[in-house]
Amino acid sequence: MDGQDKPGHDEIEKGVPQARELKIFSDGAMRPLLRELMPRFERAHAVAVEVDFRLSAVLKRAVQGGAPFDLVLPRPELDELIACGAR
């Protein structure tokens, strides 16, 4: 197979709204890693990333309260929310 019969990246995403911003909740333990990786991710994917670093207990309350986010980098304190299907 020469790959020409497969849809290209642009063809796959036509008609699918693409987020230009990504909101991440994370605890402080991930701060050094995310500070290093996020600029690379933003450049590679043409997306702005906002990382909200908080204590896990505060993140849990924010999720329970309906705060908008795209991704939570979980810690053990958040496992209960994940098990309940929190989004």
Residue, then its C-alpha position, 0 to 999 in steps of 0.5 A: m500500500d503506498g498510502q495514497d488510498k488513506p485519507g490525509h490528516d486534513e481530510i480526517e479533520k474536515g468538519v470537526p471543530q478543533a480546539r485552539e485552547l486547552k485547559i489543564f488542571s494539575d497539581g503542583a507536582m507536575r509543574p516542572l514537567l509541564r512547564e518544559l513540555m507545554p511550549r513544545f506542545e503548543r508549537a507542535h499543535a498550534v494550540a494555546v495551553e493554560v495549566d491551572f496548578r492547584l492542590s488536588a483537594v482544590l482541583k477536586r472541588a473545582v471539578q465537582g463544581g463544574a469548572p470547565f477543563d479539557l484535561v485533569l492530570p489525576r492524583p490519587e485524590l481525584d481517583e474517586l471522581i474519575a471512577c464516577g465518570a466526572r467530566 
